[in-house]
């Protein structure tokens, strides 16, 4: 018999709650992927357009966000989100903001899937010094590979069917 240990949230992944925000500078390239949520709340990797239980897969992306750490220096965290924030970041980049040198404020409003909105805006009047840019360039970036339940392993084992004759008691 195997019981799963209660999973703990990854401290390297940014999880904003309603009304919270985080400020930082993006580094590196985004990792894009698709996922499905299973009925028991697990996420499995999906292929774009591949339906599961009548639902389309969700587009997700991960990107390193350098934030101020407890010691005052910069440290990388994983920022993960969906298509709407991806579009906001792409629009900022296309408008001339270099996301690797621009301080961005990411905010969340809402507490459920249906009412949550994220915003990504450049922080006005902040210009990073050459020292800060050098410090950001030296930050060790996080692995952006998402952890999924392995689709080849069933998430739940079906109960076997027994007849009266093969039940040992």
Number of C-alpha atoms within 10 A of each C-alpha: 2 4 5 5 6 6 6 6 9 9 9 14 18 17 16 16 13 14 10 12 17 17 18 24 23 25 18 13 11 16 15 18 18 19 21 22 16 13 8 8 8 12 18 17 18 19 14 13 11 13 12 13 9 7 11 16 20 17 18 19 20 22 23 27 27 25 19 14 11 8 7 8 13 21 22 23 23 22 21 21 17 16 13 15 18 19 12 15 20 13 12 18 14 10 9 8 15 13 19 19 18 20 24 23 16 19 18 18 16 14 13 9 7 7 8 12 15 17 15 20 15 18 14 10 7 10 12 14 10 9 9 14 14 11 13 23 16 11 14 12 18 16 13 19 11 16 9 12 13 11 11 6 8 9 12 7 7 7 6 5 6 8 6 7 7 8 7 5 5
